[in-house]
Amino acid sequence: MVKIRLARAGAKKRPFYHVVATDSRKARDGRFIERLGYYNPKATGDEKQLVIDRSRVTYWTGKGAQVSDRVTFLLSHAKSSTDTSAKAEGAAAAA
């Protein structure tokens, strides 16, 4: 079964995660089918905290891939923050 989950990278005390589509039998940081984006919980300044290719996530879920709980949370959080930022940009442009 294909799963969409996080694969940890980065240094000690400095986590960085890749959002990947992988076979559920593979190790957490093992071989994956496709990298779909990344999540950087320690992002500072103008670094992006979350980048995900939603079209590829939709493709894999259409093929039967299961999305992990954490990735589901990140996707919903990214959607709400994108909606909020789009509203803020629209309000700034109108003013």
N, CA, C and O atoms as CSV, one atom per row, in Angstrom:
chain,resi,resn,atom,element,x,y,z
A,1,MET,N,N,0.839,-1.170,0.000
A,1,MET,CA,C,0.000,0.000,0.000
A,1,MET,C,C,0.894,1.247,0.000
A,1,MET,O,O,1.926,1.279,0.672
A,2,VAL,N,N,0.498,2.246,-0.741
A,2,VAL,CA,C,1.245,3.498,-0.791
A,2,VAL,C,C,0.731,4.424,0.300
A,2,VAL,O,O,-0.476,4.559,0.499
A,3,LYS,N,N,1.658,5.057,1.001
A,3,LYS,CA,C,1.318,6.020,2.044
A,3,LYS,C,C,1.988,7.351,1.737
A,3,LYS,O,O,3.085,7.396,1.180
A,4,ILE,N,N,1.318,8.425,2.106
A,4,ILE,CA,C,1.913,9.761,2.028
A,4,ILE,C,C,2.228,10.148,3.460
A,4,ILE,O,O,1.330,10.310,4.285
A,5,ARG,N,N,3.510,10.293,3.744
A,5,ARG,CA,C,3.940,10.544,5.118
A,5,ARG,C,C,5.204,11.395,5.134
A,5,ARG,O,O,5.734,11.771,4.089
A,6,LEU,N,N,5.675,11.690,6.346
A,6,LEU,CA,C,6.880,12.493,6.520
A,6,LEU,C,C,8.102,11.595,6.655
A,6,LEU,O,O,8.047,10.547,7.300
A,7,ALA,N,N,9.200,12.013,6.043
A,7,ALA,CA,C,10.487,11.341,6.201
A,7,ALA,C,C,11.437,12.363,6.826
A,7,ALA,O,O,11.615,13.455,6.286
A,8,ARG,N,N,12.040,12.017,7.947
A,8,ARG,CA,C,12.866,12.972,8.672
A,8,ARG,C,C,14.236,13.120,8.033
A,8,ARG,O,O,14.846,12.156,7.572
A,9,ALA,N,N,14.691,14.360,8.024
A,9,ALA,CA,C,16.041,14.687,7.570
A,9,ALA,C,C,16.548,15.783,8.502
A,9,ALA,O,O,15.896,16.086,9.501
A,10,GLY,N,N,17.670,16.367,8.202
A,10,GLY,CA,C,18.188,17.439,9.035
A,10,GLY,C,C,19.104,16.923,10.124
A,10,GLY,O,O,19.297,15.717,10.280
A,11,ALA,N,N,19.658,17.846,10.865
A,11,ALA,CA,C,20.628,17.522,11.900
A,11,ALA,C,C,19.940,17.293,13.246
A,11,ALA,O,O,18.734,17.490,13.393
A,12,LYS,N,N,20.737,16.876,14.208
A,12,LYS,CA,C,20.242,16.684,15.562
A,12,LYS,C,C,19.717,18.017,16.097
A,12,LYS,O,O,20.372,19.051,15.967
A,13,LYS,N,N,18.540,17.976,16.692
A,13,LYS,CA,C,17.872,19.157,17.260
A,13,LYS,C,C,17.480,20.188,16.192
A,13,LYS,O,O,17.119,21.317,16.525
A,14,ARG,N,N,17.548,19.810,14.934
A,14,ARG,CA,C,17.213,20.713,13.827
A,14,ARG,C,C,16.439,19.920,12.758
A,14,ARG,O,O,16.960,19.659,11.673
A,15,PRO,N,N,15.179,19.537,13.079
A,15,PRO,CA,C,14.443,18.649,12.187
A,15,PRO,C,C,14.027,19.314,10.876
A,15,PRO,O,O,13.800,20.522,10.810
A,16,PHE,N,N,13.938,18.504,9.863
A,16,PHE,CA,C,13.458,18.908,8.541
A,16,PHE,C,C,12.794,17.659,7.967
A,16,PHE,O,O,13.363,16.569,8.024
A,17,TYR,N,N,11.611,17.814,7.423
A,17,TYR,CA,C,10.866,16.654,6.947
A,17,TYR,C,C,10.530,16.784,5.464
A,17,TYR,O,O,10.165,17.860,4.991
A,18,HIS,N,N,10.658,15.679,4.740
A,18,HIS,CA,C,10.209,15.601,3.355
A,18,HIS,C,C,8.841,14.928,3.373
A,18,HIS,O,O,8.645,13.935,4.073
A,19,VAL,N,N,7.899,15.465,2.606
A,19,VAL,CA,C,6.610,14.813,2.430
A,19,VAL,C,C,6.784,13.881,1.236
A,19,VAL,O,O,7.068,14.333,0.127
A,20,VAL,N,N,6.612,12.570,1.466
A,20,VAL,CA,C,6.906,11.589,0.427
A,20,VAL,C,C,5.752,10.612,0.238
A,20,VAL,O,O,4.965,10.364,1.151
A,21,ALA,N,N,5.673,10.069,-0.963
A,21,ALA,CA,C,4.806,8.930,-1.248
A,21,ALA,C,C,5.720,7.714,-1.223
A,21,ALA,O,O,6.709,7.656,-1.954
A,22,THR,N,N,5.390,6.753,-0.387
A,22,THR,CA,C,6.261,5.599,-0.204
A,22,THR,C,C,5.451,4.332,0.051
A,22,THR,O,O,4.276,4.395,0.413
A,23,ASP,N,N,6.084,3.201,-0.139
A,23,ASP,CA,C,5.484,1.919,0.210
A,23,ASP,C,C,5.443,1.849,1.737
A,23,ASP,O,O,6.431,2.164,2.400
A,24,SER,N,N,4.311,1.440,2.290
A,24,SER,CA,C,4.151,1.431,3.747
A,24,SER,C,C,5.101,0.463,4.438
A,24,SER,O,O,5.323,0.581,5.643
A,25,ARG,N,N,5.667,-0.492,3.704
A,25,ARG,CA,C,6.587,-1.460,4.314
A,25,ARG,C,C,8.009,-0.932,4.430
A,25,ARG,O,O,8.833,-1.542,5.111
A,26,LYS,N,N,8.312,0.174,3.791
A,26,LYS,CA,C,9.661,0.750,3.835
A,26,LYS,C,C,9.883,1.493,5.146
A,26,LYS,O,O,8.931,1.888,5.820
A,27,ALA,N,N,11.142,1.674,5.493
A,27,ALA,CA,C,11.505,2.404,6.713
A,27,ALA,C,C,11.114,3.877,6.590
A,27,ALA,O,O,10.943,4.396,5.487
A,28,ARG,N,N,10.977,4.532,7.727
A,28,ARG,CA,C,10.569,5.935,7.746
A,28,ARG,C,C,11.436,6.806,6.851
A,28,ARG,O,O,10.920,7.620,6.086
A,29,ASP,N,N,12.738,6.641,6.941
A,29,ASP,CA,C,13.664,7.459,6.151
A,29,ASP,C,C,14.225,6.688,4.960
A,29,ASP,O,O,15.222,7.095,4.364
A,30,GLY,N,N,13.589,5.590,4.623
A,30,GLY,CA,C,14.083,4.734,3.555
A,30,GLY,C,C,13.669,5.207,2.171
A,30,GLY,O,O,13.316,6.366,1.953
A,31,ARG,N,N,13.729,4.261,1.253
A,31,ARG,CA,C,13.434,4.547,-0.138
A,31,ARG,C,C,11.987,4.996,-0.313
A,31,ARG,O,O,11.090,4.480,0.352
A,32,PHE,N,N,11.762,5.951,-1.202
A,32,PHE,CA,C,10.425,6.464,-1.451
A,32,PHE,C,C,10.148,6.478,-2.948
A,32,PHE,O,O,11.067,6.367,-3.759
A,33,ILE,N,N,8.882,6.615,-3.306
A,33,ILE,CA,C,8.477,6.637,-4.709
A,33,ILE,C,C,8.633,8.040,-5.283
A,33,ILE,O,O,9.207,8.226,-6.356
A,34,GLU,N,N,8.109,9.031,-4.546
A,34,GLU,CA,C,8.147,10.410,-5.038
A,34,GLU,C,C,8.169,11.386,-3.871
A,34,GLU,O,O,7.490,11.177,-2.865
A,35,ARG,N,N,8.942,12.441,-4.007
A,35,ARG,CA,C,8.968,13.511,-3.015
A,35,ARG,C,C,7.916,14.543,-3.419
A,35,ARG,O,O,7.939,15.059,-4.536
A,36,LEU,N,N,6.996,14.839,-2.500
A,36,LEU,CA,C,5.872,15.723,-2.800
A,36,LEU,C,C,6.043,17.123,-2.236
A,36,LEU,O,O,5.291,18.025,-2.604
A,37,GLY,N,N,7.000,17.324,-1.365
A,37,GLY,CA,C,7.214,18.633,-0.770
A,37,GLY,C,C,8.061,18.508,0.480
A,37,GLY,O,O,8.731,17.498,0.696
A,38,TYR,N,N,8.021,19.550,1.302
A,38,TYR,CA,C,8.772,19.503,2.546
A,38,TYR,C,C,8.084,20.319,3.633
A,38,TYR,O,O,7.240,21.171,3.355
A,39,TYR,N,N,8.467,20.036,4.885
A,39,TYR,CA,C,7.969,20.741,6.058
A,39,TYR,C,C,9.174,21.080,6.924
A,39,TYR,O,O,9.929,20.195,7.329
A,40,ASN,N,N,9.346,22.364,7.203
A,40,ASN,CA,C,10.460,22.836,8.019
A,40,ASN,C,C,9.890,23.500,9.268
A,40,ASN,O,O,9.568,24.687,9.229
A,41,PRO,N,N,9.755,22.767,10.380
A,41,PRO,CA,C,9.148,23.341,11.576
A,41,PRO,C,C,9.987,24.438,12.227
A,41,PRO,O,O,9.462,25.217,13.022
A,42,LYS,N,N,11.246,24.513,11.914
A,42,LYS,CA,C,12.133,25.522,12.509
A,42,LYS,C,C,12.409,26.688,11.557
A,42,LYS,O,O,13.412,27.383,11.720
A,43,ALA,N,N,11.553,26.912,10.584
A,43,ALA,CA,C,11.763,27.985,9.603
A,43,ALA,C,C,11.767,29.337,10.298
A,43,ALA,O,O,10.952,29.603,11.181
A,44,THR,N,N,12.703,30.190,9.881
A,44,THR,CA,C,12.797,31.535,10.431
A,44,THR,C,C,12.893,32.534,9.291
A,44,THR,O,O,13.245,32.181,8.166
A,45,GLY,N,N,12.578,33.767,9.592
A,45,GLY,CA,C,12.692,34.806,8.572
A,45,GLY,C,C,11.759,34.559,7.400
A,45,GLY,O,O,10.575,34.280,7.588
A,46,ASP,N,N,12.286,34.661,6.206
A,46,ASP,CA,C,11.464,34.469,5.024
A,46,ASP,C,C,11.568,33.056,4.450
A,46,ASP,O,O,11.198,32.830,3.298
A,47,GLU,N,N,12.072,32.097,5.244
A,47,GLU,CA,C,12.076,30.694,4.830
A,47,GLU,C,C,10.642,30.182,4.849
A,47,GLU,O,O,9.851,30.573,5.708
A,48,LYS,N,N,10.309,29.314,3.912
A,48,LYS,CA,C,8.973,28.733,3.882
A,48,LYS,C,C,8.914,27.551,4.832
A,48,LYS,O,O,9.816,26.714,4.867
A,49,GLN,N,N,7.830,27.499,5.605
A,49,GLN,CA,C,7.680,26.409,6.561
A,49,GLN,C,C,7.118,25.159,5.897
A,49,GLN,O,O,7.490,24.044,6.265
A,50,LEU,N,N,6.225,25.330,4.920
A,50,LEU,CA,C,5.582,24.183,4.298
A,50,LEU,C,C,5.426,24.412,2.803
A,50,LEU,O,O,4.892,25.437,2.379
A,51,VAL,N,N,5.889,23.460,2.010
A,51,VAL,CA,C,5.717,23.475,0.557
A,51,VAL,C,C,5.253,22.087,0.153
A,51,VAL,O,O,5.957,21.101,0.372
A,52,ILE,N,N,4.049,22.009,-0.446
A,52,ILE,CA,C,3.508,20.720,-0.880
A,52,ILE,C,C,2.893,20.885,-2.262
A,52,ILE,O,O,2.185,21.857,-2.524
A,53,ASP,N,N,3.169,19.928,-3.143
A,53,ASP,CA,C,2.574,19.900,-4.480
A,53,ASP,C,C,1.212,19.209,-4.358
A,53,ASP,O,O,1.122,17.982,-4.400
A,54,ARG,N,N,0.160,20.012,-4.205
A,54,ARG,CA,C,-1.185,19.478,-3.973
A,54,ARG,C,C,-1.696,18.624,-5.129
A,54,ARG,O,O,-2.441,17.668,-4.910
A,55,SER,N,N,-1.305,18.958,-6.355
A,55,SER,CA,C,-1.785,18.174,-7.499
A,55,SER,C,C,-1.258,16.737,-7.431
A,55,SER,O,O,-1.970,15.796,-7.778
A,56,ARG,N,N,-0.015,16.572,-6.984
A,56,ARG,CA,C,0.547,15.223,-6.854
A,56,ARG,C,C,-0.078,14.473,-5.667
A,56,ARG,O,O,-0.260,13.258,-5.736
A,57,VAL,N,N,-0.405,15.182,-4.588
A,57,VAL,CA,C,-1.089,14.544,-3.460
A,57,VAL,C,C,-2.454,14.046,-3.927
A,57,VAL,O,O,-2.855,12.930,-3.598
A,58,THR,N,N,-3.164,14.867,-4.690
A,58,THR,CA,C,-4.459,14.467,-5.236
A,58,THR,C,C,-4.311,13.258,-6.154
A,58,THR,O,O,-5.128,12.338,-6.115
A,59,TYR,N,N,-3.272,13.263,-6.975
A,59,TYR,CA,C,-3.006,12.129,-7.864
A,59,TYR,C,C,-2.827,10.842,-7.064
A,59,TYR,O,O,-3.450,9.827,-7.375
A,60,TRP,N,N,-1.981,10.879,-6.035
A,60,TRP,CA,C,-1.699,9.672,-5.265
A,60,TRP,C,C,-2.904,9.212,-4.465
A,60,TRP,O,O,-3.139,8.009,-4.353
A,61,THR,N,N,-3.674,10.138,-3.906
A,61,THR,CA,C,-4.868,9.723,-3.175
A,61,THR,C,C,-5.898,9.128,-4.128
A,61,THR,O,O,-6.648,8.228,-3.747
A,62,GLY,N,N,-5.942,9.622,-5.362
A,62,GLY,CA,C,-6.811,9.038,-6.379
A,62,GLY,C,C,-6.410,7.617,-6.731
A,62,GLY,O,O,-7.252,6.807,-7.118
A,63,LYS,N,N,-5.129,7.314,-6.596
A,63,LYS,CA,C,-4.624,5.959,-6.849
A,63,LYS,C,C,-4.761,5.041,-5.631
A,63,LYS,O,O,-4.388,3.869,-5.689
A,64,GLY,N,N,-5.303,5.581,-4.517
A,64,GLY,CA,C,-5.528,4.756,-3.332
A,64,GLY,C,C,-4.532,4.947,-2.215
A,64,GLY,O,O,-4.546,4.177,-1.255
A,65,ALA,N,N,-3.670,5.938,-2.298
A,65,ALA,CA,C,-2.683,6.173,-1.242
A,65,ALA,C,C,-3.367,6.668,0.028
A,65,ALA,O,O,-4.334,7.428,-0.027
A,66,GLN,N,N,-2.854,6.230,1.161
A,66,GLN,CA,C,-3.354,6.662,2.456
A,66,GLN,C,C,-2.486,7.801,2.974
A,66,GLN,O,O,-1.259,7.716,2.934
A,67,VAL,N,N,-3.113,8.859,3.456
A,67,VAL,CA,C,-2.384,10.019,3.964
A,67,VAL,C,C,-2.275,9.890,5.478
A,67,VAL,O,O,-3.264,9.601,6.152
A,68,SER,N,N,-1.065,10.106,6.018
A,68,SER,CA,C,-0.861,10.001,7.471
A,68,SER,C,C,-1.594,11.137,8.183
A,68,SER,O,O,-1.952,12.146,7.574
A,69,ASP,N,N,-1.807,10.949,9.482
A,69,ASP,CA,C,-2.521,11.955,10.279
A,69,ASP,C,C,-1.804,13.299,10.264
A,69,ASP,O,O,-2.444,14.341,10.119
A,70,ARG,N,N,-0.486,13.285,10.412
A,70,ARG,CA,C,0.280,14.527,10.464
A,70,ARG,C,C,0.233,15.269,9.124
A,70,ARG,O,O,0.097,16.493,9.100
A,71,VAL,N,N,0.342,14.547,8.030
A,71,VAL,CA,C,0.287,15.186,6.710
A,71,VAL,C,C,-1.111,15.744,6.463
A,71,VAL,O,O,-1.248,16.814,5.872
A,72,THR,N,N,-2.147,15.037,6.905
A,72,THR,CA,C,-3.510,15.550,6.788
A,72,THR,C,C,-3.640,16.864,7.538
A,72,THR,O,O,-4.224,17.820,7.026
A,73,PHE,N,N,-3.096,16.916,8.755
A,73,PHE,CA,C,-3.119,18.148,9.544
A,73,PHE,C,C,-2.375,19.269,8.832
A,73,PHE,O,O,-2.865,20.397,8.773
A,74,LEU,N,N,-1.198,18.971,8.294
A,74,LEU,CA,C,-0.412,19.987,7.594
A,74,LEU,C,C,-1.137,20.502,6.361
A,74,LEU,O,O,-1.111,21.701,6.082
A,75,LEU,N,N,-1.782,19.613,5.622
A,75,LEU,CA,C,-2.529,20.033,4.442
A,75,LEU,C,C,-3.690,20.946,4.812
A,75,LEU,O,O,-3.919,21.955,4.145
A,76,SER,N,N,-4.419,20.607,5.858
A,76,SER,CA,C,-5.539,21.452,6.271
A,76,SER,C,C,-5.039,22.776,6.826
A,76,SER,O,O,-5.654,23.818,6.598
A,77,HIS,N,N,-3.928,22.742,7.553
A,77,HIS,CA,C,-3.353,23.963,8.099
A,77,HIS,C,C,-2.833,24.866,6.972
A,77,HIS,O,O,-3.003,26.084,7.024
A,78,ALA,N,N,-2.208,24.276,5.969
A,78,ALA,CA,C,-1.684,25.044,4.838
A,78,ALA,C,C,-2.825,25.667,4.051
A,78,ALA,O,O,-2.710,26.800,3.584
A,79,LYS,N,N,-3.916,24.946,3.902
A,79,LYS,CA,C,-5.066,25.469,3.166
A,79,LYS,C,C,-5.647,26.677,3.884
A,79,LYS,O,O,-5.949,27.688,3.249
A,80,SER,N,N,-5.810,26.583,5.210
A,80,SER,CA,C,-6.387,27.693,5.961
A,80,SER,C,C,-5.442,28.892,5.998
A,80,SER,O,O,-5.894,30.035,5.927
A,81,SER,N,N,-4.138,28.646,6.109
A,81,SER,CA,C,-3.196,29.764,6.134
A,81,SER,C,C,-3.090,30.413,4.758
A,81,SER,O,O,-2.892,31.624,4.664
A,82,THR,N,N,-3.219,29.626,3.686
A,82,THR,CA,C,-3.198,30.175,2.335
A,82,THR,C,C,-4.436,31.032,2.106
A,82,THR,O,O,-4.347,32.113,1.525
A,83,ASP,N,N,-5.586,30.552,2.559
A,83,ASP,CA,C,-6.820,31.320,2.436
A,83,ASP,C,C,-6.713,32.624,3.206
A,83,ASP,O,O,-7.140,33.670,2.718
A,84,THR,N,N,-6.148,32.573,4.405
A,84,THR,CA,C,-5.983,33.762,5.228
A,84,THR,C,C,-5.040,34.759,4.560
A,84,THR,O,O,-5.331,35.955,4.525
A,85,SER,N,N,-3.915,34.282,4.031
A,85,SER,CA,C,-2.959,35.183,3.386
A,85,SER,C,C,-3.533,35.762,2.110
A,85,SER,O,O,-3.260,36.917,1.784
A,86,ALA,N,N,-4.331,34.982,1.373
A,86,ALA,CA,C,-4.948,35.491,0.152
A,86,ALA,C,C,-5.958,36.581,0.489
A,86,ALA,O,O,-6.053,37.573,-0.233
A,87,LYS,N,N,-6.712,36.415,1.571
A,87,LYS,CA,C,-7.660,37.438,1.995
A,87,LYS,C,C,-6.921,38.705,2.415
A,87,LYS,O,O,-7.359,39.814,2.105
A,88,ALA,N,N,-5.805,38.542,3.117
A,88,ALA,CA,C,-5.028,39.691,3.574
A,88,ALA,C,C,-4.455,40.448,2.387
A,88,ALA,O,O,-4.459,41.679,2.381
A,89,GLU,N,N,-3.959,39.729,1.379
A,89,GLU,CA,C,-3.421,40.380,0.197
A,89,GLU,C,C,-4.510,41.109,-0.576
A,89,GLU,O,O,-4.291,42.205,-1.091
A,90,GLY,N,N,-5.688,40.493,-0.652
A,90,GLY,CA,C,-6.821,41.115,-1.329
A,90,GLY,C,C,-7.271,42.377,-0.623
A,90,GLY,O,O,-7.606,43.366,-1.276
A,91,ALA,N,N,-7.283,42.359,0.697
A,91,ALA,CA,C,-7.676,43.527,1.479
A,91,ALA,C,C,-6.651,44.646,1.344
A,91,ALA,O,O,-7.012,45.821,1.288
A,92,ALA,N,N,-5.363,44.277,1.292
A,92,ALA,CA,C,-4.313,45.278,1.145
A,92,ALA,C,C,-4.383,45.927,-0.241
A,92,ALA,O,O,-4.149,47.127,-0.383
A,93,ALA,N,N,-4.701,45.138,-1.243
A,93,ALA,CA,C,-4.778,45.668,-2.607
A,93,ALA,C,C,-5.996,46.584,-2.754
A,93,ALA,O,O,-5.943,47.560,-3.501
A,94,ALA,N,N,-7.091,46.281,-2.050
A,94,ALA,CA,C,-8.306,47.080,-2.126
A,94,ALA,C,C,-8.138,48.419,-1.397
A,94,ALA,O,O,-8.781,49.406,-1.753
A,95,ALA,N,N,-7.290,48.449,-0.396
A,95,ALA,CA,C,-7.126,49.660,0.416
A,95,ALA,C,C,-6.290,50.718,-0.248
A,95,ALA,O,O,-6.074,51.785,0.326
